[in-house]
Amino acid sequence: MIGGIGVGELVIILVIVLLIFGPNKLGDVGSAIGRGISGFKKAMKDKDSDENKDEDNKV
């Protein structure tokens, strides 16, 4: 169980997504989500490093 969602609910969600996007677009959607997540992680990492540089300059 992930965050209160069980296996049954995940299967239902995946079936609905498959019906909406179709099997051909599902790979494109997955890769777009992956790129978005990696971009978000990179932005958060850059923000943290920028904040650390600002703190180092104040000292």
Steps between C-alpha positions, in 0.01 A plus 500: 500500500648834388358807674167333566462368144486124468585272211141486380474877476830520312378246246179696445694825456738337251209357298333842485826666390546233235147559370550878489843515336515166319793262489694701241504825700561335837878487447507866401303597808731298724813655355353850529419439866852369557655808338279723712599326822871511415473868409328571830770315694772691313330832573472416870866397510607823328286703741662330799849563365413865433376542857820344634709743292301793638555381857874456435525855365332646812757347736 
